[in-house]
């Protein structure tokens, strides 16, 4: 889904705001989801922006850019629900030091 959102963000001509901003916002929401920082509000935002893009974009690219994301959220609800942070309040989320430095540790001498 991140690859799709990157493609559509790159291919957007930028003329209409729903496509230009929507693709950018949807990519950021997917990145939060990937990193385990998303909450239910992010999922709602993905759905809302997808609907906005489908109904208000000027061209076919903007109208179809959110299809893969919306269909994935609808069909794989179990997966998405496991990716949410434990709390909806991002200021109280735990920082996992070990996972933050895991990539560095494998290259450390």
C-alpha positions in Angstrom: 0.0 0.0 0.0 2.9 2.3 0.7 4.2 1.7 -2.8 0.8 2.5 -4.3 0.5 5.7 -2.3 4.0 6.7 -3.3 3.3 6.1 -7.0 0.0 8.1 -6.9 1.6 10.9 -4.9 4.4 11.1 -7.5 2.1 10.9 -10.5 -0.4 13.5 -9.2 -0.3 16.7 -11.3 -1.1 18.8 -8.3 -3.9 20.8 -9.9 -6.7 19.7 -7.6 -6.2 19.7 -3.8 -8.0 16.5 -3.0 -5.6 14.4 -5.0 -2.5 16.5 -4.1 -3.1 16.6 -0.4 -5.0 13.4 -0.1 -2.2 11.2 -1.5 0.3 12.9 0.7 -1.9 12.5 3.8 -2.8 8.9 3.0 0.9 8.0 2.7 1.7 9.6 6.0 -1.2 7.7 7.7 0.1 4.4 6.2 3.6 5.2 7.5 2.2 5.7 11.0 0.4 2.4 10.6 3.5 0.6 9.5 5.5 2.0 12.5 2.8 1.0 15.0 1.9 4.7 15.8 -1.6 4.8 14.2 -4.8 4.8 16.1 -8.4 4.5 15.2 -8.5 8.2 14.1 -5.8 7.5 11.5 -8.0 4.6 10.1 -11.0 7.0 10.0 -8.9 9.6 8.3 -7.8 7.0 5.6 -11.4 6.2 4.9 -12.5 9.9 4.9 -9.7 11.0 2.6 -10.3 8.1 0.3 -13.9 9.1 0.0 -13.1 12.8 -0.5 -10.6 11.9 -3.3 -13.0 9.6 -5.1 -15.8 12.2 -5.1 -14.0 15.4 -5.7 -10.9 14.8 -7.7 -10.8 16.2 -11.2 -9.3 13.2 -13.1 -9.3 9.5 -13.1 -6.0 9.3 -11.2 -7.4 11.1 -8.2 -10.6 9.2 -8.3 -8.9 5.8 -8.2 -5.8 6.5 -6.2 -7.4 5.5 -2.9 -9.1 2.3 -4.2 -6.4 -0.1 -3.1 -6.2 1.4 0.4 -9.9 1.6 0.9 -10.4 -2.0 -0.3 -7.6 -3.3 1.9 -9.0 -1.6 5.0 -12.4 -3.1 4.3 -11.2 -6.6 3.5 -8.4 -7.0 6.0 -9.9 -5.3 9.1 -8.2 -7.9 11.4 -4.8 -7.0 10.1 -5.3 -3.3 10.5 -6.7 -3.5 14.0 -3.5 -5.3 15.1 -1.4 -2.5 13.8 -2.9 0.1 16.2 -1.0 1.5 19.1 -2.2 0.5 22.5 -3.6 3.9 23.3 -5.3 6.6 21.2 -3.3 9.3 22.9 0.0 9.6 21.1 1.7 11.5 24.0 1.5 8.4 26.2 2.8 5.9 23.7 5.8 3.9 24.8 9.1 4.3 23.1 10.8 1.0 22.4 14.5 1.6 22.6 15.5 -1.9 21.5 13.5 -1.8 18.3 14.7 1.8 17.6 18.3 0.7 17.6 17.9 -2.8 16.1 19.0 -1.8 12.6 22.1 -0.1 14.0 23.0 -3.0 16.3 23.4 -5.4 13.3 26.1 -3.2 11.8 27.9 -2.2 15.0 31.5 -3.6 15.2 
